[in-house]
């Protein structure tokens, strides 16, 4: 069995080692955010929450592919109320060019959320979420691109009422007019909790000057 697994790993890695690998890029980012609430008695603001987030990401290019791996650790503390939480998120993404016009990619991720206090039923509020998705982009003409993506997120909790399935569809279109870039995007999310179906739709249209 061990020999079979080793042989499989060798076969999978052979195409990757044949790529033109470049030096990896490491990124570390630290963010801190504070919240405040207004005191109705003297019209002053006082601190109500503090959130600390650390993100570590590795990106490596191996023409024609790009690989990424990221880790995020975050914790939020409330000073005046309950609801503290922390989470660890791991994400892996990759994309590759296929021919001159196509670009395909995928994303895999997991997120562990921890709450120090149980819910109203005395059950743990901790959750594990798994997500996966795929993207495709095609260059219709020079400076004009059409892209689409699908993804799914599955959240598992001790309380079945908090379990969640979400499916996401997205699409985008961008084209150039000289130094101007016109972009239109759509994102639809369909959530399936135990109680029913919730849908969310967002769209955007932007025009920006981009001489590059």
DAZIHU-V568747 format. One record per backbone hydrogen bond with DSSP energy under -0.5 kcal/mol. NH is the residue of the N-H (numbers start at 1). CO is the residue of the C=O. If there is no record, write none. Layout:
NH&CO + NH&CO
This chain:
5&1 + 6&2 + 7&3 + 8&4 + 9&5 + 10&6 + 11&7 + 12&8 + 13&9 + 14&10 + 15&11 + 16&12 + 17&13 + 18&14 + 19&16 + 20&63 + 21&19 + 22&61 + 25&59 + 26&24 + 27&57 + 29&55 + 31&53 + 33&51 + 35&49 + 37&46 + 39&44 + 40&38 + 43&39 + 44&39 + 46&37 + 48&35 + 49&35 + 50&77 + 51&33 + 52&75 + 53&31 + 54&73 + 55&29 + 56&71 + 57&27 + 58&69 + 59&25 + 60&67 + 62&65 + 63&20 + 65&62 + 66&95 + 67&60 + 68&93 + 69&58 + 70&91 + 71&56 + 72&89 + 73&54 + 74&87 + 75&52 + 76&85 + 77&50 + 79&48 + 80&48 + 85&76 + 86&114 + 87&74 + 88&112 + 89&72 + 90&110 + 91&70 + 92&108 + 93&68 + 94&106 + 95&66 + 96&104 + 97&64 + 98&102 + 99&97 + 102&98 + 103&137 + 104&96 + 105&135 + 106&94 + 107&133 + 108&92 + 109&131 + 110&90 + 111&129 + 112&88 + 113&111 + 113&127 + 114&86 + 119&123 + 122&119 + 127&113 + 128&156 + 129&111 + 130&154 + 131&109 + 132&152 + 133&107 + 134&150 + 135&105 + 136&148 + 137&103 + 138&146 + 139&101 + 140&138 + 140&144 + 141&144 + 144&141 + 145&174 + 146&138 + 147&172 + 148&136 + 149&170 + 150&134 + 151&168 + 152&132 + 153&166 + 154&130 + 155&164 + 156&128 + 158&126 + 160&158 + 162&159 + 163&160 + 164&155 + 166&153 + 167&190 + 168&151 + 169&188 + 170&149 + 171&186 + 172&147 + 173&184 + 174&145 + 175&182 + 177&180 + 180&177 + 181&208 + 182&175 + 182&180 + 183&206 + 184&173 + 185&204 + 186&171 + 187&202 + 188&169 + 189&200 + 190&167 + 191&189 + 191&198 + 192&165 + 193&196 + 194&163 + 196&193 + 198&191 + 200&189 + 202&187 + 204&185 + 206&183 + 208&181 + 210&179 + 210&208
